[in-house]
């Protein structure tokens, strides 16, 4: 989006922008280094993986790490496609439910008036301070009491409480004029109609960010399979890949497979970010985080 009046993100190049390029291009190159390293390491032969001093870029790229990984996976009892299916299903369900919860929560906290509104918002902000390790035991006890152990829902239910997403969407909804909501109510729209016909279309950048962050967390998170699941056919792709590489008795060969597995787990996040990066940047610049 171009905001010519404020000189933000102009469409055409101007010499006055040159100083920003001189600052940002080196920073962008530094930030790209970890991505380049993941790709480079995945294609390194074993002698380069253990070379000293280590080299950043691969000298003799090979596919052997990927071949070893897929050959080892074919020897396990459960096919790799089963783990992949579990992870994709969990990611889709998590994204859908998280978007609905975040949108409804953000709408209520932003546009509805009721007595405990400020207290509930304060509790949501307080929840932002909790680190994952602080809630591991209470979360496990809740999952056990609900009878979710060793079920597919153990991947989803414990991670639906995401106060940061409610906060992000609420900040975005704050910028929607109340007059639009009032006009919809005068036309006979109820809250669900307002959410699906007005709020969601106008907060797409924020919801795209929520979808991206939810996918990133869900895709690479082996904890539910490690803590709540015993049935091998219900475990996730990330858990399978990580355990497959760690179980190798040959540590040298396992390092190459681990590098290939790291790239496989990273690629979906990178592809999703490339397609959604404009909406994510739009969210960061307009949500205000105020």
C-alpha positions as CSV (number, residue, x, y, z in Angstrom):
1,X,0.0,0.0,0.0
2,X,1.3,3.4,-0.9
3,X,0.9,6.4,1.5
4,X,2.2,9.2,-0.6
5,X,1.0,11.9,1.8
6,X,3.2,10.6,4.6
7,X,6.1,9.5,2.4
8,X,5.6,5.9,3.7
9,X,6.2,3.1,1.2
10,X,6.2,5.4,-2.0
11,X,5.7,3.7,-5.4
12,X,8.7,5.3,-7.1
13,X,12.4,5.5,-6.2
14,X,13.8,8.9,-5.1
15,X,17.3,9.8,-4.3
16,X,16.2,10.8,-0.8
17,X,15.5,7.1,-0.2
18,X,19.1,6.1,-0.8
19,X,20.2,6.6,2.8
20,X,17.6,4.1,3.9
21,X,18.7,1.5,1.4
22,X,22.3,1.9,2.7
23,X,21.1,1.1,6.2
24,X,18.5,-1.6,5.4
25,X,20.3,-3.7,2.7
26,X,23.1,-4.7,5.0
27,X,20.6,-5.5,7.8
28,X,18.5,-7.6,5.4
29,X,21.6,-9.5,4.3
30,X,22.5,-10.2,7.9
31,X,19.0,-11.4,8.6
32,X,19.1,-13.7,5.6
33,X,22.2,-15.5,6.8
34,X,20.3,-18.0,9.0
35,X,18.1,-18.9,6.1
36,X,21.1,-19.4,3.8
37,X,22.8,-21.5,6.5
38,X,19.8,-23.9,6.8
39,X,19.8,-24.5,3.1
40,X,23.5,-24.8,2.9
41,X,23.8,-27.2,5.8
42,X,21.1,-29.5,4.5
43,X,23.0,-30.1,1.3
44,X,26.5,-30.5,2.9
45,X,28.2,-33.9,2.7
46,X,29.3,-35.4,6.0
47,X,32.9,-34.3,5.6
48,X,31.8,-30.7,5.3
49,X,29.4,-31.0,8.2
50,X,32.3,-31.8,10.5
51,X,35.0,-29.7,8.8
52,X,37.1,-27.5,11.1
53,X,37.1,-24.6,10.8
54,X,33.5,-24.9,9.6
55,X,32.4,-23.3,6.3
56,X,29.3,-21.3,6.0
57,X,28.4,-22.3,2.4
58,X,28.3,-25.8,1.0
59,X,31.2,-26.6,-1.3
60,X,30.1,-30.0,-2.8
61,X,26.2,-30.1,-2.5
62,X,24.7,-33.5,-2.2
63,X,21.2,-35.1,-1.8
64,X,22.6,-37.9,0.4
65,X,21.2,-36.4,3.6
66,X,17.7,-36.5,2.2
67,X,18.1,-40.0,0.7
68,X,19.3,-41.3,4.1
69,X,16.3,-39.6,5.8
70,X,13.7,-41.0,3.5
71,X,15.4,-44.5,3.5
72,X,15.3,-44.6,7.3
73,X,11.7,-43.4,7.4
74,X,10.7,-46.3,5.1
75,X,11.9,-48.8,7.6
76,X,9.5,-47.6,10.4
77,X,6.2,-49.3,11.1
78,X,4.0,-46.2,10.5
79,X,4.4,-44.5,7.1
80,X,5.7,-41.0,7.0
81,X,2.6,-39.8,5.2
82,X,0.5,-40.6,8.3
83,X,2.5,-38.2,10.4
84,X,2.3,-35.6,7.6
85,X,-1.5,-36.0,7.4
86,X,-1.7,-35.6,11.2
87,X,0.3,-32.3,11.1
88,X,-1.6,-30.8,8.2
89,X,-4.9,-31.7,9.7
90,X,-3.9,-30.2,13.1
91,X,-2.6,-27.1,11.5
92,X,-5.8,-26.5,9.4
93,X,-8.1,-27.1,12.4
94,X,-5.9,-24.9,14.7
95,X,-5.8,-22.0,12.3
96,X,-9.6,-22.1,11.7
97,X,-10.5,-22.3,15.4
98,X,-7.9,-19.8,16.5
99,X,-9.1,-17.2,14.0
100,X,-12.7,-17.6,15.1
101,X,-11.8,-17.3,18.8
102,X,-9.4,-14.4,18.3
103,X,-12.0,-12.5,16.1
104,X,-14.9,-13.0,18.5
105,X,-12.8,-12.2,21.5
106,X,-11.3,-9.1,19.9
107,X,-14.7,-7.9,18.7
108,X,-16.2,-8.2,22.2
109,X,-13.3,-6.5,23.9
110,X,-13.2,-3.7,21.3
111,X,-16.8,-2.9,20.4
112,X,-19.1,-4.3,23.1
113,X,-19.8,-2.5,26.4
114,X,-20.2,-4.4,29.6
115,X,-19.2,-4.1,33.2
116,X,-16.2,-6.5,33.4
117,X,-14.8,-5.6,30.0
118,X,-11.7,-3.8,31.3
119,X,-11.0,-6.5,33.9
120,X,-11.2,-9.2,31.3
121,X,-8.9,-7.3,29.0
122,X,-6.4,-6.8,31.9
123,X,-6.5,-10.6,32.5
124,X,-5.8,-11.2,28.8
125,X,-2.8,-8.8,29.0
126,X,-1.6,-10.5,32.2
127,X,-1.7,-13.8,30.4
128,X,0.8,-12.5,27.9
129,X,3.4,-12.6,30.6
130,X,3.1,-16.4,31.2
131,X,5.9,-18.5,29.7
132,X,5.1,-21.9,28.3
133,X,7.2,-23.7,31.0
134,X,5.2,-22.2,33.8
135,X,2.0,-23.8,32.5
136,X,3.3,-27.2,31.5
137,X,2.1,-29.1,34.6
138,X,-1.3,-27.3,35.0
139,X,-1.9,-27.9,31.3
140,X,-1.1,-31.6,31.5
141,X,-3.4,-32.0,34.5
142,X,-6.3,-30.3,32.6
143,X,-5.7,-32.4,29.5
144,X,-5.7,-35.6,31.7
145,X,-8.9,-34.5,33.6
146,X,-10.7,-33.8,30.3
147,X,-9.8,-37.3,29.1
148,X,-7.8,-35.9,26.1
149,X,-4.7,-38.0,26.6
150,X,-3.8,-40.2,23.6
151,X,-6.5,-38.5,21.5
152,X,-6.2,-36.4,18.4
153,X,-7.7,-33.4,20.2
154,X,-4.6,-33.3,22.6
155,X,-2.8,-31.5,19.7
156,X,-5.4,-28.8,19.5
157,X,-7.4,-28.1,22.7
158,X,-4.5,-27.2,25.1
159,X,-3.1,-24.6,22.6
160,X,-6.3,-22.7,21.8
161,X,-5.8,-20.2,24.6
162,X,-3.8,-17.6,22.8
163,X,-4.1,-14.2,24.5
164,X,-1.5,-12.6,22.2
165,X,-3.8,-13.2,19.1
166,X,-6.8,-11.8,20.9
167,X,-4.8,-8.7,21.8
168,X,-3.5,-8.3,18.2
169,X,-6.9,-8.6,16.6
170,X,-8.5,-6.4,19.2
171,X,-6.0,-3.6,18.5
172,X,-6.9,-3.9,14.8
173,X,-10.6,-3.9,15.4
174,X,-10.2,-0.7,17.5
175,X,-9.4,1.1,14.2
176,X,-12.8,0.2,12.6
177,X,-15.1,3.2,13.1
178,X,-18.0,2.6,15.5
179,X,-20.3,4.3,12.9
180,X,-20.0,1.2,10.6
181,X,-21.0,-1.1,13.4
182,X,-23.9,1.2,14.4
183,X,-25.1,1.4,10.8
184,X,-25.1,-2.4,10.4
185,X,-27.1,-2.7,13.6
186,X,-29.7,-0.2,12.3
187,X,-30.0,-2.4,9.2
188,X,-30.9,-5.3,11.4
189,X,-27.5,-7.1,11.5
190,X,-26.8,-9.2,14.6
191,X,-23.3,-9.7,16.2
192,X,-22.5,-12.8,14.1
193,X,-23.5,-11.1,10.9
194,X,-21.3,-8.1,11.9
195,X,-18.3,-10.3,12.6
196,X,-18.5,-12.4,9.4
197,X,-19.6,-9.6,7.0
198,X,-17.7,-6.6,8.5
199,X,-15.1,-7.4,11.1
200,X,-13.4,-10.3,9.3
201,X,-13.2,-8.6,5.8
202,X,-11.7,-5.5,7.4
203,X,-9.2,-7.3,9.6
204,X,-7.8,-9.7,7.0
205,X,-4.2,-8.5,7.5
206,X,-4.4,-9.2,11.2
207,X,-6.1,-12.6,10.7
208,X,-3.4,-13.5,8.1
209,X,-0.8,-12.8,10.8
210,X,-2.7,-14.9,13.3
211,X,-2.9,-17.7,10.7
212,X,0.8,-17.5,9.9
213,X,1.9,-17.5,13.6
214,X,-0.5,-20.3,14.4
215,X,0.8,-22.4,11.6
216,X,4.4,-21.7,12.5
217,X,3.8,-22.8,16.1
218,X,1.7,-25.9,15.2
219,X,3.9,-27.2,12.4
220,X,7.2,-27.2,14.3
221,X,5.8,-28.1,17.8
222,X,6.6,-31.7,18.9
223,X,5.4,-31.2,22.5
224,X,1.8,-32.5,22.2
225,X,3.1,-35.8,20.7
226,X,5.8,-36.0,23.3
227,X,3.6,-35.2,26.4
228,X,0.1,-36.3,25.6
229,X,0.2,-39.0,22.8
230,X,1.3,-42.6,23.1
231,X,-0.4,-44.0,19.9
232,X,2.3,-43.7,17.2
233,X,-0.4,-43.2,14.5
234,X,-1.6,-39.9,16.2
235,X,1.8,-38.2,16.5
236,X,2.9,-35.2,14.4
237,X,5.4,-34.9,11.6
238,X,7.8,-32.7,13.6
239,X,8.0,-35.2,16.4
240,X,8.6,-38.0,13.9
241,X,11.3,-36.2,12.1
242,X,13.1,-35.1,15.3
243,X,13.0,-38.6,16.9
244,X,14.0,-40.3,13.6
245,X,17.2,-38.3,13.6
246,X,17.9,-38.6,17.3
247,X,17.4,-42.4,17.4
248,X,20.3,-43.0,15.0
249,X,23.1,-44.9,16.6
250,X,25.5,-43.5,14.1
251,X,25.8,-39.9,15.3
252,X,27.7,-38.8,12.2
253,X,25.0,-40.0,9.8
254,X,22.3,-38.6,12.1
255,X,23.8,-35.1,11.8
256,X,23.3,-35.1,8.1
257,X,19.7,-36.4,8.4
258,X,19.0,-33.8,11.1
259,X,20.2,-31.0,8.8
260,X,17.9,-32.3,6.0
261,X,15.0,-32.7,8.5
262,X,15.5,-29.1,9.7
263,X,15.1,-27.8,6.1
264,X,12.0,-29.9,5.5
265,X,10.4,-28.5,8.7
266,X,11.5,-24.9,7.8
267,X,10.3,-24.8,4.2
268,X,6.5,-24.6,4.8
269,X,7.0,-21.7,7.2
270,X,9.2,-19.9,4.6
271,X,6.7,-20.5,1.8
272,X,3.7,-19.3,3.9
273,X,5.6,-16.2,5.0
274,X,6.5,-15.3,1.4
275,X,2.9,-15.5,0.3
276,X,1.5,-13.6,3.3
277,X,4.3,-11.2,4.1
278,X,2.6,-8.1,2.8
279,X,-0.4,-8.7,5.0
280,X,1.8,-9.4,8.0
281,X,3.8,-6.2,7.5
282,X,0.5,-4.3,7.1
283,X,-0.6,-5.7,10.5
284,X,2.6,-4.7,12.2
285,X,2.3,-1.1,10.9
286,X,-1.4,-0.6,11.6
287,X,-2.1,-2.6,14.8
288,X,-0.3,0.0,16.7
289,X,0.7,-2.3,19.5
290,X,-0.5,0.5,21.7
